[in-house]
Amino acid sequence: MAFDRVWIAVAVVFSIATVAGSTTAQKRYSPGASDAEIKIGNIAPYSGPVSAAGVNGKTIAAYFNKVNVEGGINGRKIRFISYDDAYSPPKTVEQARRLIESDEVLLIFYSTGTPTNSAIQRYMNTRKVPQLFVASGAFKWNDPKNFPWTMGWAPSNQGEGHIYAQYLLHNHPKGKTLQPANDVGG
């Protein structure tokens, strides 16, 4: 689940400009944005069965710290608030509500997992809070008609599989199917 810093920077700046930029000229802001600060929420599995993916939340926090040291975004500091959900959908719901209702973040950015993000998708869209760059390969994140406030990050698993299959068919048309190890030598 590692990601390239350049793409993160482009995605973050684009997201913030899109979400907060249109209100700048009018000096009206959504919750989570002011002249001095932009609050961005994140939910990551710092504990639980996929805790190794918690490094993503730590990496994003480090990146935003770097952005802040360099002056922020248009003079605004990023306040990155990240909570652990242990990769448990009920905990994800609890943390999303905390971020939106208590911390009043502008958006939730790069939260990990299909079951966890599925648990908050309807809530995020009902509240009209962006759920940006969902860290999941599920096809369901490409549904702007029904969930306009949710946007995935990676290509869908189906799309990725199709790309790999096309590559293999084109570059290795006479390739052989490998047998599972337990079927070999019998």
CNS distance restraints for C-alpha pairs under 8 A (distance, minus, plus):
assign (resid   1 and name CA) (resid  53 and name CA) 7.00 0.50 0.50
assign (resid   1 and name CA) (resid  56 and name CA) 7.52 0.50 0.50
assign (resid   2 and name CA) (resid  56 and name CA) 7.21 0.50 0.50
assign (resid   3 and name CA) (resid   7 and name CA) 7.57 0.50 0.50
assign (resid   3 and name CA) (resid   8 and name CA) 7.37 0.50 0.50
assign (resid   4 and name CA) (resid   8 and name CA) 6.40 0.50 0.50
assign (resid   5 and name CA) (resid   9 and name CA) 6.08 0.50 0.50
assign (resid   6 and name CA) (resid  10 and name CA) 6.21 0.50 0.50
assign (resid   7 and name CA) (resid  11 and name CA) 5.92 0.50 0.50
assign (resid   8 and name CA) (resid  12 and name CA) 5.91 0.50 0.50
assign (resid   9 and name CA) (resid  13 and name CA) 6.05 0.50 0.50
assign (resid  10 and name CA) (resid  14 and name CA) 5.95 0.50 0.50
assign (resid  11 and name CA) (resid  15 and name CA) 5.91 0.50 0.50
assign (resid  12 and name CA) (resid  16 and name CA) 6.02 0.50 0.50
assign (resid  13 and name CA) (resid  17 and name CA) 5.92 0.50 0.50
assign (resid  13 and name CA) (resid  73 and name CA) 7.72 0.50 0.50
assign (resid  14 and name CA) (resid  18 and name CA) 5.99 0.50 0.50
assign (resid  15 and name CA) (resid  19 and name CA) 5.99 0.50 0.50
assign (resid  15 and name CA) (resid 132 and name CA) 7.84 0.50 0.50
assign (resid  16 and name CA) (resid  20 and name CA) 5.47 0.50 0.50
assign (resid  16 and name CA) (resid  21 and name CA) 6.81 0.50 0.50
assign (resid  17 and name CA) (resid  21 and name CA) 4.39 0.50 0.50
assign (resid  17 and name CA) (resid  22 and name CA) 7.45 0.50 0.50
assign (resid  18 and name CA) (resid  22 and name CA) 6.71 0.50 0.50
assign (resid  20 and name CA) (resid  24 and name CA) 6.78 0.50 0.50
assign (resid  20 and name CA) (resid  29 and name CA) 6.99 0.50 0.50
assign (resid  20 and name CA) (resid  30 and name CA) 7.37 0.50 0.50
assign (resid  20 and name CA) (resid  33 and name CA) 6.79 0.50 0.50
assign (resid  21 and name CA) (resid  25 and name CA) 7.95 0.50 0.50
assign (resid  23 and name CA) (resid  27 and name CA) 6.02 0.50 0.50
assign (resid  23 and name CA) (resid  28 and name CA) 5.45 0.50 0.50
assign (resid  23 and name CA) (resid  29 and name CA) 5.77 0.50 0.50
assign (resid  24 and name CA) (resid  28 and name CA) 6.80 0.50 0.50
assign (resid  24 and name CA) (resid  29 and name CA) 7.32 0.50 0.50
assign (resid  29 and name CA) (resid  33 and name CA) 5.66 0.50 0.50
assign (resid  29 and name CA) (resid  34 and name CA) 6.22 0.50 0.50
assign (resid  30 and name CA) (resid 106 and name CA) 6.67 0.50 0.50
assign (resid  31 and name CA) (resid 104 and name CA) 5.65 0.50 0.50
assign (resid  31 and name CA) (resid 105 and name CA) 6.35 0.50 0.50
assign (resid  31 and name CA) (resid 106 and name CA) 5.67 0.50 0.50
assign (resid  32 and name CA) (resid  37 and name CA) 7.64 0.50 0.50
assign (resid  32 and name CA) (resid  38 and name CA) 5.62 0.50 0.50
assign (resid  32 and name CA) (resid  39 and name CA) 4.81 0.50 0.50
assign (resid  32 and name CA) (resid  40 and name CA) 7.35 0.50 0.50
assign (resid  32 and name CA) (resid 104 and name CA) 5.37 0.50 0.50
assign (resid  32 and name CA) (resid 105 and name CA) 4.30 0.50 0.50
assign (resid  32 and name CA) (resid 106 and name CA) 4.08 0.50 0.50
assign (resid  32 and name CA) (resid 107 and name CA) 7.71 0.50 0.50
assign (resid  33 and name CA) (resid  37 and name CA) 5.88 0.50 0.50
assign (resid  33 and name CA) (resid  38 and name CA) 4.54 0.50 0.50
assign (resid  33 and name CA) (resid  39 and name CA) 6.40 0.50 0.50
assign (resid  33 and name CA) (resid 105 and name CA) 7.83 0.50 0.50
assign (resid  33 and name CA) (resid 106 and name CA) 6.19 0.50 0.50
assign (resid  34 and name CA) (resid  38 and name CA) 6.43 0.50 0.50
assign (resid  34 and name CA) (resid  76 and name CA) 7.91 0.50 0.50
assign (resid  35 and name CA) (resid  76 and name CA) 6.43 0.50 0.50
assign (resid  36 and name CA) (resid  75 and name CA) 6.93 0.50 0.50
assign (resid  36 and name CA) (resid  76 and name CA) 4.65 0.50 0.50
assign (resid  36 and name CA) (resid  77 and name CA) 6.28 0.50 0.50
assign (resid  37 and name CA) (resid  76 and name CA) 4.79 0.50 0.50
assign (resid  37 and name CA) (resid  77 and name CA) 4.77 0.50 0.50
assign (resid  37 and name CA) (resid  78 and name CA) 5.85 0.50 0.50
assign (resid  37 and name CA) (resid  79 and name CA) 6.75 0.50 0.50
assign (resid  38 and name CA) (resid  76 and name CA) 6.53 0.50 0.50
assign (resid  38 and name CA) (resid  77 and name CA) 6.26 0.50 0.50
assign (resid  38 and name CA) (resid  78 and name CA) 4.97 0.50 0.50
assign (resid  38 and name CA) (resid  79 and name CA) 5.99 0.50 0.50
assign (resid  38 and name CA) (resid 105 and name CA) 7.77 0.50 0.50
assign (resid  38 and name CA) (resid 106 and name CA) 6.93 0.50 0.50
assign (resid  39 and name CA) (resid  78 and name CA) 5.98 0.50 0.50
assign (resid  39 and name CA) (resid  79 and name CA) 4.67 0.50 0.50
assign (resid  39 and name CA) (resid  80 and name CA) 5.97 0.50 0.50
assign (resid  39 and name CA) (resid  81 and name CA) 7.27 0.50 0.50
assign (resid  39 and name CA) (resid 104 and name CA) 7.53 0.50 0.50
assign (resid  39 and name CA) (resid 105 and name CA) 4.78 0.50 0.50
assign (resid  39 and name CA) (resid 106 and name CA) 5.66 0.50 0.50
assign (resid  39 and name CA) (resid 107 and name CA) 7.54 0.50 0.50
assign (resid  40 and name CA) (resid  78 and name CA) 7.07 0.50 0.50
assign (resid  40 and name CA) (resid  79 and name CA) 6.16 0.50 0.50
assign (resid  40 and name CA) (resid  80 and name CA) 4.96 0.50 0.50
assign (resid  40 and name CA) (resid  81 and name CA) 6.21 0.50 0.50
assign (resid  40 and name CA) (resid 105 and name CA) 5.33 0.50 0.50
assign (resid  40 and name CA) (resid 106 and name CA) 5.80 0.50 0.50
assign (resid  40 and name CA) (resid 107 and name CA) 5.47 0.50 0.50
assign (resid  40 and name CA) (resid 108 and name CA) 5.99 0.50 0.50
assign (resid  40 and name CA) (resid 109 and name CA) 6.73 0.50 0.50
assign (resid  41 and name CA) (resid  80 and name CA) 5.96 0.50 0.50
assign (resid  41 and name CA) (resid  81 and name CA) 4.88 0.50 0.50
assign (resid  41 and name CA) (resid  82 and name CA) 5.76 0.50 0.50
assign (resid  41 and name CA) (resid  99 and name CA) 6.15 0.50 0.50
assign (resid  41 and name CA) (resid 105 and name CA) 5.79 0.50 0.50
assign (resid  41 and name CA) (resid 106 and name CA) 7.56 0.50 0.50
assign (resid  41 and name CA) (resid 107 and name CA) 6.02 0.50 0.50
assign (resid  41 and name CA) (resid 108 and name CA) 4.44 0.50 0.50
assign (resid  41 and name CA) (resid 109 and name CA) 6.05 0.50 0.50
assign (resid  42 and name CA) (resid  57 and name CA) 7.13 0.50 0.50
assign (resid  42 and name CA) (resid  80 and name CA) 7.49 0.50 0.50
assign (resid  42 and name CA) (resid  81 and name CA) 6.18 0.50 0.50
assign (resid  42 and name CA) (resid  82 and name CA) 4.47 0.50 0.50
assign (resid  42 and name CA) (resid  83 and name CA) 6.46 0.50 0.50
assign (resid  42 and name CA) (resid 108 and name CA) 5.29 0.50 0.50
assign (resid  42 and name CA) (resid 109 and name CA) 5.33 0.50 0.50
assign (resid  42 and name CA) (resid 110 and name CA) 6.44 0.50 0.50
assign (resid  42 and name CA) (resid 111 and name CA) 5.57 0.50 0.50
assign (resid  43 and name CA) (resid  57 and name CA) 7.65 0.50 0.50
assign (resid  43 and name CA) (resid  82 and name CA) 5.50 0.50 0.50
assign (resid  43 and name CA) (resid  83 and name CA) 5.02 0.50 0.50
assign (resid  43 and name CA) (resid  84 and name CA) 5.91 0.50 0.50
assign (resid  43 and name CA) (resid  85 and name CA) 6.39 0.50 0.50
assign (resid  43 and name CA) (resid  92 and name CA) 6.97 0.50 0.50
assign (resid  43 and name CA) (resid  95 and name CA) 6.98 0.50 0.50
assign (resid  43 and name CA) (resid  96 and name CA) 7.44 0.50 0.50
assign (resid  43 and name CA) (resid 108 and name CA) 7.74 0.50 0.50
assign (resid  43 and name CA) (resid 110 and name CA) 7.75 0.50 0.50
assign (resid  43 and name CA) (resid 111 and name CA) 4.95 0.50 0.50
assign (resid  43 and name CA) (resid 112 and name CA) 6.94 0.50 0.50
assign (resid  44 and name CA) (resid  53 and name CA) 7.40 0.50 0.50
assign (resid  44 and name CA) (resid  54 and name CA) 5.47 0.50 0.50
assign (resid  44 and name CA) (resid  56 and name CA) 7.66 0.50 0.50
assign (resid  44 and name CA) (resid  57 and name CA) 5.95 0.50 0.50
assign (resid  44 and name CA) (resid  82 and name CA) 6.95 0.50 0.50
assign (resid  44 and name CA) (resid  83 and name CA) 6.25 0.50 0.50
assign (resid  44 and name CA) (resid  84 and name CA) 5.19 0.50 0.50
assign (resid  44 and name CA) (resid  85 and name CA) 6.07 0.50 0.50
assign (resid  44 and name CA) (resid  86 and name CA) 7.41 0.50 0.50
assign (resid  44 and name CA) (resid  87 and name CA) 7.42 0.50 0.50
assign (resid  44 and name CA) (resid 111 and name CA) 5.80 0.50 0.50
assign (resid  44 and name CA) (resid 112 and name CA) 5.76 0.50 0.50
assign (resid  45 and name CA) (resid  50 and name CA) 6.31 0.50 0.50
assign (resid  45 and name CA) (resid  51 and name CA) 5.03 0.50 0.50
assign (resid  45 and name CA) (resid  52 and name CA) 7.78 0.50 0.50
assign (resid  45 and name CA) (resid  53 and name CA) 6.39 0.50 0.50
assign (resid  45 and name CA) (resid  54 and name CA) 5.02 0.50 0.50
assign (resid  45 and name CA) (resid  84 and name CA) 5.32 0.50 0.50
assign (resid  45 and name CA) (resid  85 and name CA) 5.34 0.50 0.50
assign (resid  45 and name CA) (resid  86 and name CA) 4.49 0.50 0.50
assign (resid  45 and name CA) (resid  87 and name CA) 5.06 0.50 0.50
assign (resid  45 and name CA) (resid 112 and name CA) 7.19 0.50 0.50
assign (resid  46 and name CA) (resid  50 and name CA) 7.99 0.50 0.50
assign (resid  46 and name CA) (resid  51 and name CA) 4.84 0.50 0.50
assign (resid  46 and name CA) (resid  52 and name CA) 7.38 0.50 0.50
assign (resid  46 and name CA) (resid  53 and name CA) 7.32 0.50 0.50
assign (resid  46 and name CA) (resid  54 and name CA) 4.43 0.50 0.50
assign (resid  46 and name CA) (resid  55 and name CA) 7.66 0.50 0.50
assign (resid  46 and name CA) (resid  84 and name CA) 5.28 0.50 0.50
assign (resid  46 and name CA) (resid  85 and name CA) 7.27 0.50 0.50
assign (resid  46 and name CA) (resid  86 and name CA) 6.14 0.50 0.50
assign (resid  47 and name CA) (resid  51 and name CA) 4.64 0.50 0.50
assign (resid  47 and name CA) (resid  54 and name CA) 7.52 0.50 0.50
assign (resid  47 and name CA) (resid  84 and name CA) 6.85 0.50 0.50
assign (resid  47 and name CA) (resid  85 and name CA) 7.48 0.50 0.50
assign (resid  47 and name CA) (resid  86 and name CA) 4.65 0.50 0.50
assign (resid  47 and name CA) (resid  87 and name CA) 7.63 0.50 0.50
assign (resid  48 and name CA) (resid  86 and name CA) 4.38 0.50 0.50
assign (resid  48 and name CA) (resid  87 and name CA) 6.18 0.50 0.50
assign (resid  49 and name CA) (resid  86 and name CA) 7.21 0.50 0.50
assign (resid  49 and name CA) (resid  87 and name CA) 6.97 0.50 0.50
assign (resid  50 and name CA) (resid  54 and name CA) 7.67 0.50 0.50
assign (resid  50 and name CA) (resid  86 and name CA) 7.66 0.50 0.50
assign (resid  50 and name CA) (resid  87 and name CA) 6.73 0.50 0.50
assign (resid  51 and name CA) (resid  55 and name CA) 7.97 0.50 0.50
assign (resid  51 and name CA) (resid  86 and name CA) 7.07 0.50 0.50
assign (resid  51 and name CA) (resid  87 and name CA) 7.89 0.50 0.50
assign (resid  53 and name CA) (resid  57 and name CA) 7.93 0.50 0.50
assign (resid  53 and name CA) (resid 112 and name CA) 7.61 0.50 0.50
assign (resid  54 and name CA) (resid  58 and name CA) 6.71 0.50 0.50
assign (resid  55 and name CA) (resid  59 and name CA) 6.01 0.50 0.50
assign (resid  56 and name CA) (resid  60 and name CA) 6.19 0.50 0.50
assign (resid  57 and name CA) (resid  61 and name CA) 6.18 0.50 0.50
assign (resid  57 and name CA) (resid  82 and name CA) 6.89 0.50 0.50
assign (resid  58 and name CA) (resid  62 and name CA) 6.22 0.50 0.50
assign (resid  59 and name CA) (resid  63 and name CA) 6.20 0.50 0.50
assign (resid  60 and name CA) (resid  64 and name CA) 6.22 0.50 0.50
assign (resid  61 and name CA) (resid  65 and name CA) 6.18 0.50 0.50
assign (resid  61 and name CA) (resid  80 and name CA) 6.33 0.50 0.50
assign (resid  62 and name CA) (resid  66 and name CA) 6.32 0.50 0.50
assign (resid  63 and name CA) (resid  67 and name CA) 6.32 0.50 0.50
assign (resid  64 and name CA) (resid  68 and name CA) 6.10 0.50 0.50
assign (resid  64 and name CA) (resid  78 and name CA) 6.31 0.50 0.50
assign (resid  64 and name CA) (resid  79 and name CA) 7.95 0.50 0.50
assign (resid  64 and name CA) (resid  80 and name CA) 7.11 0.50 0.50
assign (resid  65 and name CA) (resid  69 and name CA) 6.19 0.50 0.50
assign (resid  65 and name CA) (resid  78 and name CA) 7.80 0.50 0.50
assign (resid  66 and name CA) (resid  70 and name CA) 6.28 0.50 0.50
assign (resid  67 and name CA) (resid  71 and name CA) 6.48 0.50 0.50
assign (resid  67 and name CA) (resid  72 and name CA) 5.07 0.50 0.50
assign (resid  67 and name CA) (resid  73 and name CA) 7.29 0.50 0.50
assign (resid  67 and name CA) (resid  77 and name CA) 7.91 0.50 0.50
assign (resid  67 and name CA) (resid  78 and name CA) 7.73 0.50 0.50
assign (resid  68 and name CA) (resid  72 and name CA) 4.17 0.50 0.50
assign (resid  68 and name CA) (resid  73 and name CA) 7.71 0.50 0.50
assign (resid  68 and name CA) (resid  77 and name CA) 5.39 0.50 0.50
assign (resid  68 and name CA) (resid  78 and name CA) 6.40 0.50 0.50
assign (resid  71 and name CA) (resid  75 and name CA) 5.72 0.50 0.50
assign (resid  71 and name CA) (resid  76 and name CA) 7.39 0.50 0.50
assign (resid  71 and name CA) (resid  77 and name CA) 7.15 0.50 0.50
assign (resid  72 and name CA) (resid  76 and name CA) 5.04 0.50 0.50
assign (resid  72 and name CA) (resid  77 and name CA) 4.60 0.50 0.50
assign (resid  72 and name CA) (resid  78 and name CA) 6.48 0.50 0.50
assign (resid  73 and name CA) (resid  77 and name CA) 6.56 0.50 0.50
assign (resid  73 and name CA) (resid  78 and name CA) 7.60 0.50 0.50
assign (resid  81 and name CA) (resid  99 and name CA) 7.73 0.50 0.50
assign (resid  83 and name CA) (resid  95 and name CA) 6.49 0.50 0.50
assign (resid  84 and name CA) (resid  95 and name CA) 7.69 0.50 0.50
assign (resid  85 and name CA) (resid  89 and name CA) 7.54 0.50 0.50
assign (resid  85 and name CA) (resid  91 and name CA) 5.04 0.50 0.50
assign (resid  85 and name CA) (resid  92 and name CA) 5.13 0.50 0.50
assign (resid  85 and name CA) (resid  95 and name CA) 6.92 0.50 0.50
assign (resid  86 and name CA) (resid  91 and name CA) 7.35 0.50 0.50
assign (resid  87 and name CA) (resid  91 and name CA) 7.75 0.50 0.50
assign (resid  87 and name CA) (resid  92 and name CA) 7.40 0.50 0.50
assign (resid  87 and name CA) (resid 112 and name CA) 7.93 0.50 0.50
assign (resid  87 and name CA) (resid 113 and name CA) 7.40 0.50 0.50
assign (resid  87 and name CA) (resid 116 and name CA) 6.44 0.50 0.50
assign (resid  88 and name CA) (resid  92 and name CA) 6.19 0.50 0.50
assign (resid  88 and name CA) (resid 116 and name CA) 6.34 0.50 0.50
assign (resid  89 and name CA) (resid  93 and name CA) 6.29 0.50 0.50
assign (resid  89 and name CA) (resid 115 and name CA) 6.22 0.50 0.50
assign (resid  89 and name CA) (resid 116 and name CA) 4.38 0.50 0.50
assign (resid  89 and name CA) (resid 117 and name CA) 7.59 0.50 0.50
assign (resid  89 and name CA) (resid 119 and name CA) 5.66 0.50 0.50
assign (resid  90 and name CA) (resid  94 and name CA) 6.42 0.50 0.50
assign (resid  90 and name CA) (resid 116 and name CA) 7.93 0.50 0.50
assign (resid  90 and name CA) (resid 119 and name CA) 7.40 0.50 0.50
assign (resid  91 and name CA) (resid  95 and name CA) 6.15 0.50 0.50
assign (resid  92 and name CA) (resid  96 and name CA) 6.01 0.50 0.50
assign (resid  92 and name CA) (resid 116 and name CA) 5.83 0.50 0.50
assign (resid  92 and name CA) (resid 117 and name CA) 7.55 0.50 0.50
assign (resid  92 and name CA) (resid 119 and name CA) 7.18 0.50 0.50
assign (resid  92 and name CA) (resid 120 and name CA) 7.14 0.50 0.50
assign (resid  93 and name CA) (resid  97 and name CA) 6.20 0.50 0.50
assign (resid  93 and name CA) (resid 116 and name CA) 7.91 0.50 0.50
assign (resid  93 and name CA) (resid 119 and name CA) 6.37 0.50 0.50
assign (resid  93 and name CA) (resid 120 and name CA) 5.67 0.50 0.50
assign (resid  94 and name CA) (resid  98 and name CA) 6.25 0.50 0.50
assign (resid  95 and name CA) (resid  99 and name CA) 6.13 0.50 0.50
assign (resid  96 and name CA) (resid 100 and name CA) 6.15 0.50 0.50
assign (resid  96 and name CA) (resid 120 and name CA) 7.05 0.50 0.50
assign (resid  97 and name CA) (resid 101 and name CA) 5.53 0.50 0.50
assign (resid  97 and name CA) (resid 102 and name CA) 7.47 0.50 0.50
assign (resid  98 and name CA) (resid 102 and name CA) 5.10 0.50 0.50
assign (resid  98 and name CA) (resid 103 and name CA) 6.36 0.50 0.50
assign (resid  99 and name CA) (resid 103 and name CA) 4.78 0.50 0.50
assign (resid  99 and name CA) (resid 104 and name CA) 5.95 0.50 0.50
assign (resid  99 and name CA) (resid 105 and name CA) 5.93 0.50 0.50
assign (resid 100 and name CA) (resid 104 and name CA) 4.57 0.50 0.50
assign (resid 100 and name CA) (resid 105 and name CA) 5.52 0.50 0.50
assign (resid 100 and name CA) (resid 106 and name CA) 7.92 0.50 0.50
assign (resid 100 and name CA) (resid 129 and name CA) 7.96 0.50 0.50
assign (resid 106 and name CA) (resid 129 and name CA) 6.90 0.50 0.50
assign (resid 106 and name CA) (resid 130 and name CA) 7.55 0.50 0.50
assign (resid 107 and name CA) (resid 129 and name CA) 5.64 0.50 0.50
assign (resid 107 and name CA) (resid 130 and name CA) 4.89 0.50 0.50
assign (resid 107 and name CA) (resid 131 and name CA) 6.18 0.50 0.50
assign (resid 107 and name CA) (resid 132 and name CA) 7.20 0.50 0.50
assign (resid 108 and name CA) (resid 129 and name CA) 7.57 0.50 0.50
assign (resid 108 and name CA) (resid 130 and name CA) 6.28 0.50 0.50
assign (resid 108 and name CA) (resid 131 and name CA) 5.01 0.50 0.50
assign (resid 108 and name CA) (resid 132 and name CA) 6.16 0.50 0.50
assign (resid 109 and name CA) (resid 131 and name CA) 6.18 0.50 0.50
assign (resid 109 and name CA) (resid 132 and name CA) 4.92 0.50 0.50
assign (resid 109 and name CA) (resid 133 and name CA) 6.07 0.50 0.50
assign (resid 109 and name CA) (resid 134 and name CA) 7.14 0.50 0.50
assign (resid 110 and name CA) (resid 131 and name CA) 7.94 0.50 0.50
assign (resid 110 and name CA) (resid 132 and name CA) 6.21 0.50 0.50
assign (resid 110 and name CA) (resid 133 and name CA) 4.88 0.50 0.50
assign (resid 110 and name CA) (resid 134 and name CA) 4.98 0.50 0.50
assign (resid 110 and name CA) (resid 135 and name CA) 5.48 0.50 0.50
assign (resid 110 and name CA) (resid 153 and name CA) 7.73 0.50 0.50
assign (resid 111 and name CA) (resid 117 and name CA) 7.05 0.50 0.50
assign (resid 111 and name CA) (resid 133 and name CA) 7.51 0.50 0.50
assign (resid 111 and name CA) (resid 134 and name CA) 5.49 0.50 0.50
assign (resid 111 and name CA) (resid 135 and name CA) 5.72 0.50 0.50
assign (resid 112 and name CA) (resid 116 and name CA) 7.18 0.50 0.50
assign (resid 112 and name CA) (resid 117 and name CA) 7.13 0.50 0.50
assign (resid 112 and name CA) (resid 134 and name CA) 6.49 0.50 0.50
assign (resid 112 and name CA) (resid 135 and name CA) 4.66 0.50 0.50
assign (resid 112 and name CA) (resid 136 and name CA) 6.52 0.50 0.50
assign (resid 113 and name CA) (resid 117 and name CA) 5.99 0.50 0.50
assign (resid 113 and name CA) (resid 134 and name CA) 7.49 0.50 0.50
assign (resid 113 and name CA) (resid 135 and name CA) 5.87 0.50 0.50
assign (resid 113 and name CA) (resid 136 and name CA) 5.19 0.50 0.50
assign (resid 114 and name CA) (resid 118 and name CA) 5.86 0.50 0.50
assign (resid 114 and name CA) (resid 135 and name CA) 7.76 0.50 0.50
assign (resid 114 and name CA) (resid 136 and name CA) 5.47 0.50 0.50
assign (resid 114 and name CA) (resid 137 and name CA) 7.64 0.50 0.50
assign (resid 114 and name CA) (resid 138 and name CA) 6.53 0.50 0.50
assign (resid 115 and name CA) (resid 119 and name CA) 6.29 0.50 0.50
assign (resid 116 and name CA) (resid 120 and name CA) 7.01 0.50 0.50
assign (resid 117 and name CA) (resid 121 and name CA) 5.94 0.50 0.50
assign (resid 117 and name CA) (resid 134 and name CA) 7.16 0.50 0.50
assign (resid 118 and name CA) (resid 122 and name CA) 7.80 0.50 0.50
assign (resid 120 and name CA) (resid 124 and name CA) 6.01 0.50 0.50
assign (resid 121 and name CA) (resid 125 and name CA) 6.25 0.50 0.50
assign (resid 121 and name CA) (resid 131 and name CA) 7.55 0.50 0.50
assign (resid 121 and name CA) (resid 147 and name CA) 7.62 0.50 0.50
assign (resid 121 and name CA) (resid 150 and name CA) 7.03 0.50 0.50
assign (resid 122 and name CA) (resid 126 and name CA) 6.01 0.50 0.50
assign (resid 122 and name CA) (resid 147 and name CA) 7.49 0.50 0.50
assign (resid 123 and name CA) (resid 127 and name CA) 6.13 0.50 0.50
assign (resid 124 and name CA) (resid 128 and name CA) 5.97 0.50 0.50
assign (resid 124 and name CA) (resid 129 and name CA) 5.31 0.50 0.50
assign (resid 124 and name CA) (resid 130 and name CA) 6.82 0.50 0.50
assign (resid 124 and name CA) (resid 131 and name CA) 6.57 0.50 0.50
assign (resid 124 and name CA) (resid 149 and name CA) 7.07 0.50 0.50
assign (resid 124 and name CA) (resid 150 and name CA) 7.77 0.50 0.50
assign (resid 125 and name CA) (resid 129 and name CA) 6.26 0.50 0.50
assign (resid 125 and name CA) (resid 130 and name CA) 7.40 0.50 0.50
assign (resid 125 and name CA) (resid 147 and name CA) 6.06 0.50 0.50
assign (resid 125 and name CA) (resid 148 and name CA) 6.99 0.50 0.50
assign (resid 125 and name CA) (resid 149 and name CA) 5.29 0.50 0.50
assign (resid 125 and name CA) (resid 150 and name CA) 7.10 0.50 0.50
assign (resid 128 and name CA) (resid 149 and name CA) 6.16 0.50 0.50
assign (resid 129 and name CA) (resid 149 and name CA) 6.37 0.50 0.50
assign (resid 130 and name CA) (resid 149 and name CA) 4.70 0.50 0.50
assign (resid 130 and name CA) (resid 150 and name CA) 6.02 0.50 0.50
assign (resid 131 and name CA) (resid 149 and name CA) 5.96 0.50 0.50
assign (resid 131 and name CA) (resid 150 and name CA) 4.66 0.50 0.50
assign (resid 131 and name CA) (resid 151 and name CA) 6.36 0.50 0.50
assign (resid 132 and name CA) (resid 149 and name CA) 7.72 0.50 0.50
assign (resid 132 and name CA) (resid 150 and name CA) 5.89 0.50 0.50
assign (resid 132 and name CA) (resid 151 and name CA) 5.06 0.50 0.50
assign (resid 132 and name CA) (resid 152 and name CA) 6.59 0.50 0.50
assign (resid 132 and name CA) (resid 153 and name CA) 7.67 0.50 0.50
assign (resid 133 and name CA) (resid 150 and name CA) 7.86 0.50 0.50
assign (resid 133 and name CA) (resid 151 and name CA) 5.43 0.50 0.50
assign (resid 133 and name CA) (resid 152 and name CA) 4.50 0.50 0.50
assign (resid 133 and name CA) (resid 153 and name CA) 4.14 0.50 0.50
assign (resid 133 and name CA) (resid 154 and name CA) 7.82 0.50 0.50
assign (resid 134 and name CA) (resid 141 and name CA) 7.56 0.50 0.50
assign (resid 134 and name CA) (resid 150 and name CA) 7.69 0.50 0.50
assign (resid 134 and name CA) (resid 151 and name CA) 6.34 0.50 0.50
assign (resid 134 and name CA) (resid 152 and name CA) 4.48 0.50 0.50
assign (resid 134 and name CA) (resid 153 and name CA) 5.47 0.50 0.50
assign (resid 135 and name CA) (resid 152 and name CA) 6.75 0.50 0.50
assign (resid 135 and name CA) (resid 153 and name CA) 5.89 0.50 0.50
assign (resid 135 and name CA) (resid 154 and name CA) 6.91 0.50 0.50
assign (resid 136 and name CA) (resid 152 and name CA) 7.03 0.50 0.50
assign (resid 136 and name CA) (resid 153 and name CA) 7.16 0.50 0.50
assign (resid 136 and name CA) (resid 154 and name CA) 6.67 0.50 0.50
assign (resid 136 and name CA) (resid 156 and name CA) 7.83 0.50 0.50
assign (resid 137 and name CA) (resid 152 and name CA) 7.89 0.50 0.50
assign (resid 137 and name CA) (resid 153 and name CA) 7.91 0.50 0.50
assign (resid 137 and name CA) (resid 154 and name CA) 5.78 0.50 0.50
assign (resid 137 and name CA) (resid 155 and name CA) 6.08 0.50 0.50
assign (resid 137 and name CA) (resid 156 and name CA) 4.39 0.50 0.50
assign (resid 137 and name CA) (resid 157 and name CA) 4.90 0.50 0.50
assign (resid 138 and name CA) (resid 156 and name CA) 5.20 0.50 0.50
assign (resid 138 and name CA) (resid 157 and name CA) 6.03 0.50 0.50
assign (resid 138 and name CA) (resid 158 and name CA) 7.93 0.50 0.50
assign (resid 139 and name CA) (resid 155 and name CA) 7.95 0.50 0.50
assign (resid 139 and name CA) (resid 156 and name CA) 4.83 0.50 0.50
assign (resid 139 and name CA) (resid 157 and name CA) 6.97 0.50 0.50
assign (resid 139 and name CA) (resid 158 and name CA) 7.12 0.50 0.50
assign (resid 141 and name CA) (resid 150 and name CA) 6.59 0.50 0.50
assign (resid 141 and name CA) (resid 151 and name CA) 5.78 0.50 0.50
assign (resid 141 and name CA) (resid 152 and name CA) 5.04 0.50 0.50
assign (resid 142 and name CA) (resid 151 and name CA) 6.72 0.50 0.50
assign (resid 142 and name CA) (resid 152 and name CA) 6.74 0.50 0.50
assign (resid 143 and name CA) (resid 147 and name CA) 5.73 0.50 0.50
assign (resid 143 and name CA) (resid 148 and name CA) 7.16 0.50 0.50
assign (resid 143 and name CA) (resid 150 and name CA) 7.99 0.50 0.50
assign (resid 144 and name CA) (resid 148 and name CA) 4.20 0.50 0.50
assign (resid 144 and name CA) (resid 149 and name CA) 7.46 0.50 0.50
assign (resid 144 and name CA) (resid 150 and name CA) 7.27 0.50 0.50
assign (resid 144 and name CA) (resid 151 and name CA) 7.87 0.50 0.50
assign (resid 155 and name CA) (resid 159 and name CA) 6.23 0.50 0.50
assign (resid 155 and name CA) (resid 160 and name CA) 6.24 0.50 0.50
assign (resid 156 and name CA) (resid 160 and name CA) 6.10 0.50 0.50
assign (resid 157 and name CA) (resid 161 and name CA) 6.02 0.50 0.50
assign (resid 158 and name CA) (resid 162 and name CA) 6.17 0.50 0.50
assign (resid 159 and name CA) (resid 163 and name CA) 6.29 0.50 0.50
assign (resid 160 and name CA) (resid 164 and name CA) 6.31 0.50 0.50
assign (resid 161 and name CA) (resid 165 and name CA) 6.08 0.50 0.50
assign (resid 162 and name CA) (resid 166 and name CA) 6.12 0.50 0.50
assign (resid 163 and name CA) (resid 167 and name CA) 6.20 0.50 0.50
assign (resid 164 and name CA) (resid 168 and name CA) 6.18 0.50 0.50
assign (resid 165 and name CA) (resid 169 and name CA) 6.06 0.50 0.50
assign (resid 166 and name CA) (resid 170 and name CA) 6.05 0.50 0.50
assign (resid 167 and name CA) (resid 171 and name CA) 5.87 0.50 0.50
assign (resid 167 and name CA) (resid 172 and name CA) 7.87 0.50 0.50
assign (resid 168 and name CA) (resid 172 and name CA) 5.14 0.50 0.50
assign (resid 168 and name CA) (resid 173 and name CA) 6.80 0.50 0.50
assign (resid 169 and name CA) (resid 173 and name CA) 4.81 0.50 0.50
assign (resid 179 and name CA) (resid 183 and name CA) 6.31 0.50 0.50
assign (resid 179 and name CA) (resid 184 and name CA) 6.70 0.50 0.50
assign (resid 180 and name CA) (resid 184 and name CA) 6.92 0.50 0.50
